Amino acid sequence: MRTYKRKTENGTIPPEVIRQGVQKILEGGKFATVACEMHIPRSTLKRYTQKFLTEVGTSTNDVSEVPLENFIPRYKTRKIFTAEEEKSLENYLIRASQLHHGLSTREVRKLAFDFAEKLGKDIHHWEEAKTAGKDWLWAFLRCNPTLSLQSPEATSIARATAFNRPVVNAFFDTY
């Protein structure tokens, strides 16, 4: 996953094209002819037509009423966190590093697991180790290039508390 390069064109059909193909099937078109016209694999067209019929039923033949995300492949909708959840996780990591409490990669993976568990996400593949996967971490870091996770170094209490306004003003007044 970290350096995966796509080898096929599977799954690159726009959802709007799939929606139009399903609409033509419901209007009485044949799978083979509609698949050929729309340049959609016949099995894909059958799968989405059956999905539409089981979810909506035969009560309506208007595919435009169905949300477009129903015509997006499942692997694109199986992300663990939404964009705003990832952003809040990123902000937390930045804030923790500003407070001199940088997190290691293992701690970030544990934090992501706890965060997903708190949100009630489906993370059964993380349950055994009680941490997020390494692939998730590398994908998260690739999507958030402002983050840099390194081994945290200890900051002494004296050093962390000594850098404050009165001490800095006294330094500049003296020199």
C-alpha positions as CSV (number, residue, x, y, z in Angstrom):
1,M,0.0,0.0,0.0
2,R,2.8,2.4,0.8
3,T,4.1,2.6,-2.8
4,Y,1.3,0.8,-4.6
5,K,1.0,1.6,-8.3
6,R,-2.2,0.8,-10.1
7,K,-1.9,-2.0,-12.6
8,T,-5.4,-2.0,-14.1
9,E,-8.1,0.4,-14.9
10,N,-10.7,-1.4,-12.8
11,G,-12.8,0.9,-10.7
12,T,-12.1,4.1,-12.7
13,I,-15.6,4.4,-14.2
14,P,-17.2,7.6,-13.0
15,P,-20.3,7.0,-10.7
16,E,-22.4,9.2,-13.0
17,V,-21.8,6.8,-16.0
18,I,-22.7,3.8,-13.8
19,R,-25.9,5.6,-12.8
20,Q,-26.8,6.3,-16.4
21,G,-26.2,2.7,-17.3
22,V,-28.4,1.4,-14.5
23,Q,-31.1,3.9,-15.6
24,K,-30.9,2.4,-19.2
25,I,-31.3,-1.1,-17.8
26,L,-34.3,-0.2,-15.8
27,E,-35.8,1.4,-18.9
28,G,-35.6,-2.0,-20.6
29,G,-32.2,-2.1,-22.1
30,K,-30.2,-5.3,-22.3
31,F,-27.0,-5.7,-20.2
32,A,-24.7,-6.6,-23.1
33,T,-25.8,-3.6,-25.3
34,V,-25.8,-1.0,-22.5
35,A,-22.5,-2.3,-21.2
36,C,-21.0,-2.0,-24.7
37,E,-22.5,1.5,-25.3
38,M,-21.4,2.9,-21.9
39,H,-18.0,1.1,-21.8
40,I,-18.8,-0.5,-18.5
41,P,-18.0,-4.1,-17.8
42,R,-21.2,-6.2,-17.9
43,S,-20.6,-7.7,-14.5
44,T,-20.2,-4.3,-12.9
45,L,-23.4,-3.1,-14.5
46,K,-25.3,-6.2,-13.2
47,R,-23.9,-5.7,-9.7
48,Y,-24.9,-2.1,-9.5
49,T,-28.4,-2.8,-11.0
50,Q,-28.9,-5.6,-8.4
51,K,-27.7,-3.3,-5.7
52,F,-30.2,-0.6,-6.8
53,L,-33.1,-3.1,-6.9
54,T,-32.4,-4.5,-3.5
55,E,-31.9,-1.2,-1.8
56,V,-34.6,0.8,-3.4
57,G,-36.9,-2.0,-4.7
58,T,-39.2,-1.7,-7.7
59,S,-41.1,1.2,-6.2
60,T,-39.3,3.6,-8.4
61,N,-37.3,3.4,-11.6
62,D,-35.8,6.9,-11.2
63,V,-32.1,6.3,-10.4
64,S,-31.5,10.1,-10.1
65,E,-33.2,10.0,-6.7
66,V,-30.5,7.7,-5.3
67,P,-27.4,9.4,-3.8
68,L,-24.4,9.3,-6.1
69,E,-22.3,7.6,-3.4
70,N,-24.3,4.4,-4.0
71,F,-22.5,4.1,-7.3
72,I,-19.0,4.5,-5.9
73,P,-16.9,1.3,-5.4
74,R,-16.8,0.2,-1.8
75,Y,-13.1,0.4,-1.3
76,K,-13.3,4.2,-1.8
77,T,-15.9,4.5,1.0
78,R,-14.2,2.3,3.5
79,K,-11.8,4.9,4.9
80,I,-11.5,4.8,8.7
81,F,-11.7,8.5,9.4
82,T,-13.5,11.4,7.6
83,A,-11.5,14.4,6.5
84,E,-12.5,16.5,9.5
85,E,-11.6,13.6,11.9
86,E,-8.2,13.3,10.3
87,K,-7.8,17.1,10.6
88,S,-8.7,17.0,14.3
89,L,-6.2,14.1,14.8
90,E,-3.5,16.2,13.0
91,N,-4.3,19.2,15.1
92,Y,-4.0,17.2,18.3
93,L,-0.6,15.8,17.2
94,I,0.7,19.3,16.4
95,R,-0.6,20.7,19.7
96,A,1.0,17.8,21.6
97,S,4.4,18.6,20.0
98,Q,4.0,22.3,20.8
99,L,3.6,21.3,24.5
100,H,6.9,19.4,24.3
101,H,5.1,16.0,24.3
102,G,6.0,14.6,20.9
103,L,4.6,11.2,20.1
104,S,6.4,8.2,18.6
105,T,4.9,6.4,15.7
106,R,3.7,3.6,18.0
107,E,2.0,6.1,20.2
108,V,0.3,7.7,17.2
109,R,-1.0,4.4,16.1
110,K,-2.3,3.6,19.6
111,L,-3.9,7.1,19.7
112,A,-5.6,6.5,16.3
113,F,-7.0,3.2,17.5
114,D,-8.4,4.8,20.7
115,F,-9.8,7.6,18.6
116,A,-11.5,5.3,16.2
117,E,-12.8,3.1,19.0
118,K,-14.3,6.2,20.7
119,L,-16.0,7.2,17.5
120,G,-17.5,3.8,17.1
121,K,-15.7,3.0,13.8
122,D,-15.5,-0.5,12.3
123,I,-11.9,-1.4,13.1
124,H,-12.0,-5.1,13.5
125,H,-8.7,-5.5,11.8
126,W,-7.0,-3.3,14.4
127,E,-8.6,-5.1,17.4
128,E,-5.9,-7.8,17.9
129,A,-2.9,-5.5,18.3
130,K,-5.0,-2.6,19.8
131,T,-3.2,-0.2,17.4
132,A,-3.7,1.2,13.9
133,G,-1.8,-0.5,11.1
134,K,1.5,0.7,9.8
135,D,0.0,1.2,6.3
136,W,-2.7,3.4,7.8
137,L,0.1,5.5,9.5
138,W,2.1,5.9,6.3
139,A,-1.0,6.9,4.4
140,F,-2.0,9.3,7.1
141,L,1.5,10.9,7.0
142,R,1.4,11.1,3.2
143,C,-1.9,12.9,3.4
144,N,-0.6,15.3,6.1
145,P,2.9,16.3,5.0
146,T,3.1,19.0,7.8
147,L,3.5,16.2,10.3
148,S,6.9,14.7,11.0
149,L,7.1,11.9,13.5
150,Q,10.5,11.2,15.0
151,S,11.7,9.7,18.2
152,P,10.7,12.2,20.9
153,E,13.5,13.6,23.0
154,A,13.1,14.4,26.6
155,T,12.8,18.1,27.5
156,S,13.8,18.9,31.0
157,I,11.3,20.8,33.2
158,A,13.9,23.5,33.8
159,R,14.3,24.0,30.1
160,A,10.6,24.0,29.4
161,T,9.7,26.4,32.2
162,A,12.8,28.7,31.9
163,F,11.8,30.1,28.5
164,N,9.1,32.6,29.5
165,R,8.5,36.3,29.1
166,P,10.2,37.6,32.4
167,V,13.3,35.5,31.8
168,V,13.6,36.6,28.2
169,N,13.0,40.3,29.2
170,A,15.6,40.1,31.9
171,F,18.1,38.6,29.4
172,F,17.6,41.5,26.9
173,D,17.7,44.1,29.6
174,T,21.0,42.7,30.8
175,Y,22.6,42.5,27.4
